[in-house]
Amino acid sequence: MNSFYGFIPNTFGNLRNLNRLGLNDNYLTSSTPKLNFLSSLSNCKYLKYFSFSNNSLDGILPRAIGNLSQSMEIFWMHSCNISGGIPKEISNLTNLIAIYLGGNKLNGSIPIALGKLQKLQLLNLEDNQLEGSIPDDLCHLAALFQLDLGGNKLSGFVPASFGNLTNLRSLHLGSNQITSIPSTLLNLKGILYLNLSSNFFTGPLPLEIGNLKVLIKIGLSMNNFSGVIPITIGYLKDLQYLFLEYNRLQGSIPDSIGDLINLKSLDLSNNNLHGIIPISLEKLLDLKDINVSFNKLEGEIPREGSFRNFLAESFKGNELLCGMPNLQVPPCRTRIHHTLRKNGLLIGIVLPLSTIFMMVVILLILRYRKRGKPLPNDANMPPIANQRRLTYLELFQATNGFSENNLIGRGGIGYVYKGRIQDGMEVAVKVFDLQYREAFKSFDIECDMMKRIRHRNLIKIISSCSNDDFKALILEYMPHGSLEKCLYSSNYILDIFQRLNIMIDVASALEYLHFGYSVPIIHCDLKPSNVLLDDNMVAHLSDFGMAKPLLKEDQSLIQTQTLATIGYMAPEYGREGRVSTNGDVYSFGIMLIETFNRKKPTNEIFFWRNDIKALG
């Protein structure tokens, strides 16, 4: 850094062999607002490097900028108090590798001509007053490594073709007025830094966020994101900074955040999160900052690991939290509550006993219903092979082009759309995301299972569509959605008898799977989101992507590498990778408690499970 001041002379243009010109961090100005010294540099035919950052030039970029050296690779004018528009003539400098014009007062739109700079690796236009939409033409910059457009007044949507910028490692679009993110953005599997904060984004965070496996920093704060934090966030093993504050996120903090072993900073403040702070976060030994303030969290604040160093500011605004006095929250009922929790004398006895009682009641009702009735007849329900296959075009039309408005569900490896096929029937179209290798296997398993099994409490498959690039199952449409939706949505109130009947239906489906077919079939992923309700609130068990038949009569266990959902998964699934009919019964018991208590398995009332595991 020097302390040069005064006007920049036009005589720099006389240095015809000049290769580099750097006058950063001075007090230099231009003799005219037109920055004539730039025009004079057109005589420097070998100029490759031009950097004037952090000077008070107080002018506008002239169109003559396009006459600068064709050898120009670096053009750096950051924080120079430049106003006006970006001249489209800058695209004449076809060898440019880096443009840095951030921190100025540039206005107008981003010129589409920038898309001609095929060698450009860095484009920084942040902290200006640029308006309009982000031009599609920027997607032609195949070599682009870093794109910074934050701190402007850009609006509209992010172009879908941004997903083609496979070399992009840093994308900063924060502090704009952008309203929509394309799903293709999640194809940028090499991206390291992603900042979309302070925009107008809405809707749920996509499960596919787990595709960005090398991400180091992600900022999604100060938007209007809603729904739950996807469990797939735990796939981002390299993540160090996660910022989701000031949104409308609901649900609980996923345990999978505890898998982010490199995490240094976590901000989930000012949302509508509820439930406990997962004990799994104690494993994050590199965590230096956490902020979960102003949510609806409850229970004890973890005490071990990095939590020993956190201050009260991190947890304020959660009236139901308890913990150590230095955190300025009420003390937990240490002597009574902690002892009961540790020994399971209350929760560990009462809940399992009540669950056993309910299961006995359901079993007796099942026996009474079945008295004198044979098992369902498979023969009167046509197998998939005899049903008409629907084409991709028919499904495309039935779902209005797989419209977001028709989307009724998301899963780990696919999406479910509501559709209406040509005969007028309403259907659910389950589309498998073939980016995931597991999707092919899951599709084959579901097709195979649906050919085998028929029961009034199992979801019915209408048809299928399969080719190398697209796989979908067409299922009967369930108007009331999932049991999970009915339990936790304010639009539904299930009375005690409806809940009992639903669980009896699920038990009936399980009994058929385990005992009503030629070989026992294990569902392996029993949970409320996989129980669907029809017009009459009759429950139908769905999602057989993890199901496994026991092919030998004397075989009670088989090995598996596919795990069920955490919280509903039997302990032996995780420890030994073994599944059995007992595992389904365990999941049914957990779901039974959840159905009658409206508490998810991550809630404190389920801590007795840990005591069972500890006892072996």
C-alpha positions as CSV (number, residue, x, y, z in Angstrom):
1,M,0.0,0.0,0.0
2,N,1.2,3.5,-1.0
3,S,-0.1,6.9,-0.4
4,F,-0.2,8.3,-3.9
5,Y,-2.8,11.1,-4.5
6,G,-3.8,13.4,-7.3
7,F,-5.0,12.7,-10.9
8,I,-4.1,9.6,-12.8
9,P,-2.1,10.8,-15.9
10,N,-3.2,9.9,-19.4
11,T,0.4,9.4,-20.3
12,F,0.3,5.8,-19.1
13,G,-0.8,5.1,-22.7
14,N,2.7,6.0,-23.9
15,L,4.0,2.9,-22.2
16,R,3.3,0.7,-25.2
17,N,5.1,-2.4,-23.8
18,L,3.3,-2.2,-20.4
19,N,2.3,-5.6,-19.2
20,R,1.0,-4.9,-15.6
21,L,-0.5,-1.8,-14.1
22,G,-1.4,-1.9,-10.4
23,L,-2.2,1.2,-8.3
24,N,-4.4,-0.3,-5.6
25,D,-5.1,1.3,-2.2
26,N,-4.2,4.9,-2.9
27,Y,-5.9,8.3,-3.1
28,L,-5.9,8.7,-6.8
29,T,-8.7,10.3,-8.8
30,S,-9.5,10.9,-12.5
31,S,-9.3,14.3,-14.1
32,T,-12.7,13.8,-15.6
33,P,-15.8,11.7,-14.8
34,K,-15.3,9.8,-18.1
35,L,-12.1,8.2,-16.7
36,N,-10.2,9.2,-19.8
37,F,-7.0,7.6,-18.5
38,L,-8.7,4.2,-19.3
39,S,-9.2,5.3,-23.0
40,S,-5.5,6.2,-23.2
41,L,-4.5,2.7,-22.1
42,S,-5.8,1.3,-25.5
43,N,-2.3,1.9,-26.8
44,C,-0.9,-0.6,-24.4
45,K,-1.3,-3.7,-26.6
46,Y,0.5,-6.1,-24.2
47,L,-1.4,-5.1,-21.0
48,K,-2.6,-8.2,-19.2
49,Y,-3.1,-7.1,-15.6
50,F,-5.0,-3.9,-14.6
51,S,-5.8,-3.2,-11.0
52,F,-7.0,0.1,-9.6
53,S,-9.0,-1.0,-6.6
54,N,-9.6,1.2,-3.5
55,N,-9.2,4.6,-5.1
56,S,-11.8,7.4,-5.4
57,L,-12.2,7.7,-9.1
58,D,-15.7,9.1,-9.0
59,G,-16.6,8.4,-12.6
60,I,-18.3,6.1,-15.1
61,L,-16.8,3.3,-17.1
62,P,-16.4,4.5,-20.7
63,R,-17.4,2.4,-23.7
64,A,-13.7,2.7,-24.8
65,I,-13.0,0.0,-22.2
66,G,-13.6,-2.4,-25.1
67,N,-10.6,-1.0,-26.9
68,L,-8.2,-2.2,-24.2
69,S,-5.6,-4.8,-24.9
70,Q,-6.9,-8.1,-26.3
71,S,-4.3,-9.7,-24.0
72,M,-6.1,-8.4,-20.9
73,E,-6.7,-11.2,-18.4
74,I,-7.3,-9.3,-15.1
75,F,-9.5,-6.3,-14.8
76,W,-9.8,-5.1,-11.2
77,M,-11.6,-1.9,-10.1
78,H,-13.1,-2.8,-6.8
79,S,-14.3,0.0,-4.5
80,C,-13.5,2.9,-6.8
81,N,-16.8,4.8,-6.4
82,I,-17.7,4.1,-10.0
83,S,-21.3,4.7,-11.1
84,G,-23.3,4.2,-14.3
85,G,-23.8,1.0,-16.2
86,I,-21.4,-1.7,-17.2
87,P,-20.5,-1.2,-20.8
88,K,-21.3,-4.1,-23.0
89,E,-18.1,-3.4,-24.9
90,I,-16.2,-5.1,-22.0
91,S,-17.1,-8.4,-23.8
92,N,-14.5,-7.5,-26.5
93,L,-11.8,-8.5,-24.1
94,T,-12.2,-12.1,-24.9
95,N,-9.2,-13.3,-22.9
96,L,-10.4,-12.0,-19.6
97,I,-10.0,-14.4,-16.7
98,A,-11.2,-12.2,-13.9
99,I,-13.5,-9.1,-13.6
100,Y,-13.7,-7.5,-10.2
101,L,-16.1,-4.5,-10.1
102,G,-17.6,-5.0,-6.6
103,G,-18.1,-2.3,-4.0
104,N,-19.1,0.5,-6.5
105,K,-22.3,2.3,-7.5
106,L,-22.9,0.5,-10.8
107,N,-26.5,0.5,-11.8
108,G,-28.7,-0.8,-14.7
109,S,-28.7,-4.5,-15.7
110,I,-26.0,-7.0,-16.0
111,P,-25.1,-7.0,-19.7
112,I,-25.9,-10.2,-21.5
113,A,-22.7,-9.7,-23.6
114,L,-20.7,-10.9,-20.6
115,G,-21.7,-14.4,-21.7
116,K,-19.2,-14.2,-24.5
117,L,-16.2,-14.2,-22.2
118,Q,-15.6,-18.0,-22.5
119,K,-12.4,-17.9,-20.4
120,L,-13.8,-16.0,-17.5
121,Q,-13.2,-17.7,-14.2
122,L,-14.1,-15.0,-11.7
123,L,-16.9,-12.4,-12.0
124,N,-17.5,-10.2,-9.0
125,L,-20.2,-7.5,-9.2
126,E,-21.2,-7.6,-5.6
127,D,-22.3,-4.5,-3.5
128,N,-23.5,-2.3,-6.4
129,Q,-27.0,-1.1,-7.4
130,L,-27.6,-3.5,-10.3
131,E,-31.2,-4.3,-11.1
132,G,-33.3,-6.7,-13.3
133,S,-32.9,-10.4,-13.6
134,I,-29.8,-12.6,-13.8
135,P,-29.2,-13.1,-17.6
136,D,-29.3,-16.7,-18.9
137,D,-26.2,-15.8,-20.9
138,L,-24.0,-16.1,-17.8
139,C,-24.6,-19.8,-18.0
140,H,-22.3,-19.9,-21.1
141,L,-19.3,-19.1,-18.9
142,A,-18.2,-22.8,-18.7
143,A,-14.9,-22.0,-17.0
144,L,-16.5,-19.8,-14.2
145,F,-15.1,-20.7,-10.8
146,Q,-16.5,-17.9,-8.7
147,L,-19.6,-15.7,-9.2
148,D,-20.4,-12.9,-6.8
149,L,-23.6,-10.9,-7.4
150,G,-24.7,-10.3,-3.8
151,G,-25.7,-7.0,-2.4
152,N,-27.6,-5.6,-5.5
153,K,-31.2,-5.3,-6.4
154,L,-31.5,-8.3,-8.7
155,S,-34.9,-9.9,-8.9
156,G,-36.7,-12.7,-10.6
157,F,-35.3,-16.2,-10.5
158,V,-31.9,-17.9,-10.8
159,P,-31.7,-19.3,-14.3
160,A,-32.2,-23.1,-14.5
161,S,-29.1,-23.4,-16.7
162,F,-26.9,-22.4,-13.8
163,G,-26.8,-26.1,-13.1
164,N,-24.5,-26.5,-16.1
165,L,-21.7,-24.4,-14.5
166,T,-19.9,-27.5,-13.3
167,N,-16.7,-25.7,-12.5
168,L,-18.4,-23.3,-10.1
169,R,-17.0,-23.5,-6.6
170,S,-18.4,-20.3,-5.1
171,L,-21.8,-18.7,-5.7
172,H,-22.9,-15.5,-3.8
173,L,-26.4,-14.2,-4.6
174,G,-27.2,-12.9,-1.1
175,S,-28.9,-9.6,-0.3
176,N,-31.0,-9.3,-3.5
177,Q,-34.7,-9.7,-4.3
178,I,-34.6,-13.1,-6.0
179,T,-37.7,-15.3,-5.6
180,S,-36.9,-18.7,-7.0
181,I,-34.1,-21.3,-7.0
182,P,-34.1,-23.9,-9.7
183,S,-33.7,-27.6,-8.7
184,T,-30.8,-27.8,-11.2
185,L,-28.7,-25.6,-8.8
186,L,-28.4,-28.8,-6.7
187,N,-26.5,-30.4,-9.6
188,L,-23.4,-28.3,-8.7
189,K,-21.8,-31.1,-6.8
190,G,-18.4,-29.4,-6.7
191,I,-19.6,-26.2,-5.1
192,L,-17.8,-25.2,-1.9
193,Y,-19.4,-21.9,-0.9
194,L,-23.1,-21.1,-1.4
195,N,-24.7,-17.8,-0.2
196,L,-28.4,-17.3,-0.9
197,S,-29.3,-15.3,2.2
198,S,-31.5,-12.2,2.4
199,N,-33.7,-12.9,-0.6
200,F,-37.4,-13.8,-1.1
201,F,-37.1,-17.5,-1.4
202,T,-40.0,-19.6,-0.1
203,G,-41.0,-23.2,0.3
204,P,-39.3,-26.2,1.8
205,L,-35.6,-26.9,1.8
206,P,-35.1,-29.7,-0.8
207,L,-33.9,-33.1,0.3
208,E,-31.4,-32.9,-2.6
209,I,-29.3,-30.4,-0.6
210,G,-27.5,-33.6,0.5
211,N,-26.1,-33.9,-3.0
212,L,-23.7,-31.0,-2.4
213,K,-21.3,-33.2,-0.5
214,V,-18.2,-31.0,-0.6
215,L,-19.9,-27.9,0.6
216,I,-18.0,-25.9,3.2
217,K,-20.3,-23.0,3.8
218,I,-24.0,-22.5,3.1
219,G,-26.0,-19.4,3.9
220,L,-29.8,-19.5,3.5
221,S,-30.7,-17.1,6.3
222,M,-33.3,-14.2,6.1
223,N,-35.6,-15.8,3.6
224,N,-39.0,-17.4,3.9
225,F,-38.1,-21.0,3.8
226,S,-40.6,-23.2,5.6
227,G,-41.1,-26.9,6.4
228,V,-38.5,-29.0,8.1
229,I,-34.7,-29.1,8.0
230,P,-34.1,-32.1,5.7
231,I,-32.3,-35.0,7.4
232,T,-30.1,-35.1,4.3
233,I,-28.2,-32.1,5.7
234,G,-26.2,-34.7,7.6
235,Y,-24.6,-35.9,4.3
236,L,-22.5,-32.7,4.1
237,K,-19.5,-34.1,5.9
238,D,-17.2,-31.2,5.0
239,L,-19.6,-28.5,6.1
240,Q,-18.1,-25.9,8.5
241,Y,-20.7,-23.1,8.4
242,L,-24.5,-23.6,8.4
243,F,-26.7,-20.5,8.5
244,L,-30.5,-20.9,8.5
245,E,-31.6,-18.1,10.8
246,Y,-34.6,-15.9,10.2
247,N,-36.8,-18.2,8.2
248,R,-40.0,-20.0,9.0
249,L,-38.6,-23.5,9.5
250,Q,-40.6,-25.9,11.6
251,G,-40.2,-29.4,13.0
252,S,-37.3,-30.5,15.1
253,I,-33.6,-30.1,14.8
254,P,-32.5,-33.3,12.9
255,D,-30.1,-35.7,14.7
256,S,-28.1,-35.9,11.5
257,I,-26.6,-32.4,12.2
258,G,-24.5,-34.3,14.7
259,D,-22.9,-36.1,11.7
260,L,-21.3,-32.8,10.5
261,I,-18.1,-33.4,12.3
262,N,-16.3,-30.4,10.8
263,L,-19.0,-27.9,11.7
264,K,-17.6,-24.7,13.3
265,S,-20.7,-22.4,13.3
266,L,-24.4,-23.2,13.4
267,D,-27.2,-20.6,13.4
268,L,-30.8,-21.8,13.5
269,S,-32.2,-18.8,15.4
270,N,-35.5,-17.0,14.8
271,N,-37.4,-19.9,13.3
272,N,-40.3,-22.1,14.6
273,L,-38.3,-25.1,15.6
274,H,-39.5,-27.3,18.4
275,G,-38.5,-30.4,20.3
276,I,-35.2,-31.0,22.0
277,I,-31.7,-29.9,21.1
278,P,-30.3,-33.3,19.9
279,I,-27.7,-34.9,22.2
280,S,-25.8,-35.8,19.0
281,L,-24.6,-32.2,18.7
282,E,-22.3,-33.0,21.6
283,K,-20.1,-34.9,19.1
284,L,-19.3,-31.6,17.2
285,L,-16.0,-30.9,18.9
286,D,-15.0,-28.2,16.4
287,L,-18.2,-26.2,17.0
288,K,-17.3,-22.7,18.2
289,D,-20.6,-20.9,17.7
290,I,-24.2,-22.0,18.0
291,N,-27.3,-20.0,18.0
292,V,-30.7,-21.6,18.4
293,S,-32.4,-18.6,20.1
294,F,-36.0,-17.6,19.6
295,N,-37.5,-20.9,18.6
296,K,-39.8,-23.2,20.6
297,L,-37.3,-25.7,21.8
298,E,-37.7,-27.6,25.0
299,G,-35.9,-30.0,27.4
300,E,-32.4,-30.0,28.7
301,I,-29.6,-28.2,26.9
302,P,-26.8,-30.7,26.3
303,R,-23.9,-30.4,28.7
304,E,-20.9,-32.1,27.1
305,G,-18.5,-31.3,24.3
306,S,-18.6,-27.8,22.9
307,F,-21.7,-27.1,24.9
308,R,-19.5,-26.5,28.0
309,N,-18.3,-23.2,26.4
310,F,-21.5,-21.7,25.0
311,L,-23.2,-18.7,26.5
312,A,-26.8,-17.9,27.4
313,E,-27.2,-15.7,24.3
314,S,-27.2,-18.9,22.2
315,F,-30.4,-20.3,23.8
316,K,-32.5,-17.3,24.8
317,G,-36.1,-17.0,23.7
318,N,-36.9,-20.7,24.2
319,E,-39.1,-20.7,27.3
320,L,-39.2,-24.5,27.8
321,L,-35.4,-25.1,27.8
322,C,-33.7,-26.0,31.0
323,G,-30.1,-26.5,32.1
324,M,-27.1,-25.1,33.9
325,P,-27.6,-21.7,35.8
326,N,-24.9,-20.0,33.7
327,L,-27.2,-20.4,30.6
328,Q,-29.9,-18.3,32.3
329,V,-32.6,-21.0,31.9
330,P,-34.6,-22.7,34.6
331,P,-32.8,-25.7,36.2
332,C,-34.0,-29.1,35.1
333,R,-35.6,-31.3,37.7
334,T,-32.2,-32.8,38.3
335,R,-32.8,-35.0,41.3
336,I,-36.1,-36.4,40.2
337,H,-36.3,-36.0,36.5
338,H,-32.8,-37.0,35.6
339,T,-32.9,-40.0,37.9
340,L,-36.2,-41.2,36.4
341,R,-34.9,-40.6,32.9
342,K,-31.6,-42.4,33.7
343,N,-33.2,-45.5,35.3
344,G,-36.4,-45.5,33.2
345,L,-38.5,-46.0,36.3
346,L,-41.3,-43.9,35.0
347,I,-41.0,-43.5,31.2
348,G,-39.2,-46.8,30.8
349,I,-42.0,-48.8,32.5
350,V,-45.3,-46.9,32.0
351,L,-44.9,-46.3,28.3
352,P,-43.8,-49.8,27.3
353,L,-46.6,-51.3,29.5
354,S,-49.2,-49.0,28.0
355,T,-47.9,-49.8,24.5
356,I,-48.2,-53.6,25.3
357,F,-51.7,-53.0,26.6
358,M,-52.7,-51.2,23.4
359,M,-51.1,-53.8,21.2
360,V,-53.1,-56.5,23.1
361,V,-56.3,-54.5,22.5
362,I,-55.6,-54.2,18.8
363,L,-54.7,-57.9,18.6
364,L,-58.1,-58.9,20.3
365,I,-60.0,-56.6,17.9
366,L,-58.2,-58.1,15.0
367,R,-59.1,-61.6,16.1
368,Y,-62.7,-60.6,16.6
369,R,-62.9,-59.0,13.1
370,K,-61.3,-62.1,11.5
371,R,-63.5,-64.6,13.2
372,G,-65.1,-66.6,10.4
373,K,-63.4,-64.6,7.7
374,P,-60.7,-66.0,5.4
375,L,-57.5,-64.1,4.5
376,P,-57.9,-61.7,1.6
377,N,-58.1,-63.4,-1.8
378,D,-55.2,-62.4,-4.0
379,A,-56.8,-63.8,-7.1
380,N,-59.4,-61.1,-7.5
381,M,-56.9,-58.3,-7.8
382,P,-55.0,-58.2,-11.1
383,P,-51.2,-58.2,-11.0
384,I,-49.2,-55.4,-12.5
385,A,-48.1,-57.5,-15.4
386,N,-51.8,-57.6,-16.6
387,Q,-52.4,-53.9,-16.3
388,R,-51.8,-51.3,-19.0
389,R,-48.5,-49.6,-18.8
390,L,-48.8,-45.8,-19.0
391,T,-46.3,-43.8,-21.1
392,Y,-44.2,-41.0,-19.9
393,L,-46.2,-38.6,-22.1
394,E,-49.4,-39.7,-20.4
395,L,-47.9,-39.1,-17.0
396,F,-46.5,-35.8,-18.0
397,Q,-50.0,-34.7,-19.1
398,A,-51.7,-36.2,-16.1
399,T,-49.5,-34.2,-13.7
400,N,-49.4,-30.9,-15.7
401,G,-45.8,-31.4,-16.6
402,F,-44.8,-32.7,-13.2
403,S,-45.8,-29.3,-11.9
404,E,-44.7,-28.0,-8.5
405,N,-48.4,-27.4,-7.8
406,N,-49.1,-31.1,-8.2
407,L,-46.3,-32.2,-5.9
408,I,-47.8,-33.8,-2.8
409,G,-44.8,-35.6,-1.3
410,R,-41.0,-35.9,-1.3
411,G,-39.0,-38.9,-0.3
412,G,-35.4,-39.8,0.0
413,I,-35.1,-41.0,-3.6
414,G,-38.1,-39.5,-5.3
415,Y,-41.2,-37.4,-5.6
416,V,-45.0,-38.0,-5.5
417,Y,-47.3,-36.0,-7.8
418,K,-51.1,-35.9,-7.9
419,G,-52.4,-36.7,-11.3
420,R,-55.5,-37.4,-13.3
421,I,-55.2,-40.0,-16.1
422,Q,-57.2,-40.1,-19.3
423,D,-60.1,-42.2,-17.8
424,G,-60.6,-39.5,-15.2
425,M,-59.1,-41.5,-12.3
426,E,-57.1,-39.5,-9.7
427,V,-53.8,-41.2,-9.0
428,A,-50.5,-40.6,-7.2
429,V,-47.5,-40.8,-9.4
430,K,-44.3,-41.8,-7.6
431,V,-41.3,-40.7,-9.6
432,F,-38.0,-42.2,-8.7
433,D,-35.0,-39.9,-8.8
434,L,-32.5,-41.9,-10.9
435,Q,-29.6,-39.7,-9.8
436,Y,-29.5,-42.0,-6.8
437,R,-28.3,-45.5,-7.4
438,E,-30.7,-46.8,-4.7
439,A,-33.6,-45.6,-6.8
440,F,-33.2,-48.4,-9.4
441,K,-33.2,-51.1,-6.6
442,S,-36.1,-49.5,-4.8
443,F,-38.2,-49.4,-8.0
444,D,-37.5,-53.1,-8.7
445,I,-38.3,-54.1,-5.1
446,E,-41.6,-52.2,-5.1
447,C,-42.7,-53.7,-8.4
448,D,-41.7,-57.2,-7.2
449,M,-43.6,-56.8,-3.9
450,M,-46.7,-55.3,-5.5
451,K,-46.9,-58.3,-7.8
452,R,-46.9,-60.6,-4.7
453,I,-49.2,-59.0,-2.2
454,R,-52.8,-57.8,-2.2
455,H,-54.7,-56.6,0.9
456,R,-57.2,-53.9,1.7
457,N,-54.8,-52.1,4.0
458,L,-51.9,-52.1,1.5
459,I,-51.5,-49.4,-1.1
460,K,-52.7,-50.5,-4.5
461,I,-50.6,-50.0,-7.6
462,I,-52.5,-49.0,-10.7
463,S,-49.7,-49.2,-13.2
464,S,-46.1,-48.4,-13.8
465,C,-43.8,-46.7,-16.3
466,S,-40.2,-47.7,-16.8
467,N,-37.4,-47.0,-19.2
468,D,-33.7,-46.3,-18.9
469,D,-34.3,-42.6,-18.0
470,F,-37.5,-42.6,-16.1
471,K,-39.2,-44.9,-13.6
472,A,-42.5,-44.3,-11.9
473,L,-45.3,-46.2,-10.1
474,I,-48.9,-45.1,-10.4
475,L,-50.7,-45.6,-7.1
476,E,-54.2,-45.1,-5.9
477,Y,-54.6,-41.6,-4.6
478,M,-55.2,-41.1,-0.9
479,P,-57.1,-37.8,-0.3
480,H,-56.2,-37.5,3.4
481,G,-52.5,-37.9,2.8
482,S,-50.3,-39.5,5.4
483,L,-50.9,-40.3,9.1
484,E,-48.0,-38.0,9.8
485,K,-49.8,-35.1,8.1
486,C,-53.0,-35.8,10.0
487,L,-51.2,-36.0,13.4
488,Y,-49.2,-32.8,13.1
489,S,-51.2,-30.6,10.8
490,S,-53.6,-28.0,12.4
491,N,-56.1,-28.9,9.6
492,Y,-56.8,-32.3,11.0
493,I,-58.0,-33.5,14.4
494,L,-58.0,-37.2,14.8
495,D,-60.2,-38.5,17.7
496,I,-59.2,-41.5,19.8
497,F,-61.3,-43.9,17.9
498,Q,-59.9,-42.8,14.5
499,R,-56.4,-43.3,15.8
500,L,-57.3,-46.7,17.2
501,N,-58.9,-47.8,13.9
502,I,-55.9,-46.5,11.9
503,M,-53.5,-48.6,14.0
504,I,-55.8,-51.6,13.7
505,D,-55.6,-51.2,10.0
506,V,-51.8,-51.0,10.1
507,A,-51.7,-54.1,12.4
508,S,-53.9,-55.9,9.9
509,A,-51.5,-55.1,7.1
510,L,-48.6,-56.2,9.1
511,E,-50.3,-59.5,10.0
512,Y,-50.9,-60.2,6.3
513,L,-47.3,-59.4,5.4
514,H,-45.9,-61.6,8.2
515,F,-48.4,-64.5,8.1
516,G,-50.8,-64.1,5.2
517,Y,-48.5,-64.7,2.3
518,S,-46.5,-67.8,1.3
519,V,-43.3,-66.3,2.8
520,P,-43.1,-63.7,5.5
521,I,-42.4,-60.2,4.2
522,I,-40.7,-57.6,6.3
523,H,-41.6,-53.9,5.6
524,C,-38.5,-52.5,7.2
525,D,-39.6,-48.9,7.2
526,L,-42.8,-48.6,9.2
527,K,-43.5,-44.9,10.2
528,P,-46.5,-42.5,10.0
529,S,-45.4,-40.9,6.7
530,N,-45.7,-44.4,5.1
531,V,-49.3,-44.9,6.3
532,L,-51.8,-43.2,3.9
533,L,-55.5,-42.5,4.5
534,D,-58.3,-42.8,2.0
535,D,-61.7,-41.0,1.8
536,N,-63.0,-43.1,4.7
537,M,-59.9,-42.7,6.8
538,V,-59.0,-46.4,6.2
539,A,-55.2,-46.8,6.5
540,H,-53.1,-48.2,3.7
541,L,-49.4,-49.2,4.3
542,S,-47.2,-47.9,1.5
543,D,-43.5,-47.6,0.4
544,F,-42.1,-51.1,-0.1
545,G,-38.7,-49.9,-1.3
546,M,-36.9,-51.5,1.6
547,A,-39.2,-54.5,2.0
548,K,-37.5,-58.0,2.2
549,P,-39.1,-61.4,1.9
550,L,-37.8,-64.3,4.1
551,L,-37.4,-66.9,1.5
552,K,-36.9,-69.9,3.9
553,E,-39.5,-70.9,6.4
554,D,-36.8,-71.5,9.1
555,Q,-35.1,-68.2,8.4
556,S,-35.9,-65.6,11.0
557,L,-33.2,-63.1,10.2
558,I,-31.5,-61.9,7.1
559,Q,-28.6,-59.5,6.6
560,T,-29.3,-56.0,5.1
561,Q,-27.3,-52.9,4.4
562,T,-30.5,-50.8,4.1
563,L,-31.5,-49.1,7.3
564,A,-34.9,-47.9,8.3
565,T,-35.7,-44.4,9.5
566,I,-33.9,-43.3,12.7
567,G,-36.3,-43.3,15.6
568,Y,-38.4,-46.1,14.3
569,M,-35.6,-48.5,13.6
570,A,-35.2,-51.5,15.9
571,P,-31.8,-51.5,17.7
572,E,-30.6,-54.7,16.0
573,Y,-31.0,-53.0,12.6
574,G,-28.3,-50.5,13.4
575,R,-26.0,-52.7,15.4
576,E,-25.9,-55.8,13.3
577,G,-27.7,-54.9,10.0
578,R,-30.2,-57.7,10.7
579,V,-33.9,-57.5,10.1
580,S,-36.8,-59.7,11.2
581,T,-40.5,-59.5,11.7
582,N,-39.7,-58.4,15.3
583,G,-38.2,-55.2,13.9
584,D,-41.5,-54.4,12.2
585,V,-43.3,-55.0,15.5
586,Y,-40.8,-52.7,17.3
587,S,-41.5,-49.9,14.7
588,F,-45.2,-50.5,15.2
589,G,-44.9,-50.0,18.9
590,I,-43.0,-46.7,18.4
591,M,-45.6,-45.6,16.0
592,L,-48.4,-46.6,18.3
593,I,-47.0,-44.3,21.1
594,E,-46.5,-41.5,18.6
595,T,-50.1,-41.8,17.3
596,F,-51.7,-41.5,20.7
597,N,-49.3,-38.9,22.1
598,R,-48.5,-36.8,19.0
599,K,-44.8,-36.9,20.0
600,K,-42.1,-37.8,17.5
601,P,-39.5,-40.5,18.5
602,T,-36.9,-37.7,19.1
603,N,-39.1,-36.4,22.0
604,E,-38.0,-36.9,25.5
605,I,-40.7,-39.4,26.2
606,F,-38.8,-41.9,24.1
607,F,-35.6,-41.8,26.1
608,W,-36.5,-45.1,27.7
609,R,-35.3,-46.7,24.4
610,N,-31.7,-45.7,25.2
611,D,-32.0,-47.4,28.6
612,I,-33.2,-50.6,26.9
613,K,-30.2,-50.5,24.5
614,A,-27.8,-49.9,27.4
615,L,-29.2,-52.9,29.2
616,G,-28.5,-55.0,26.1
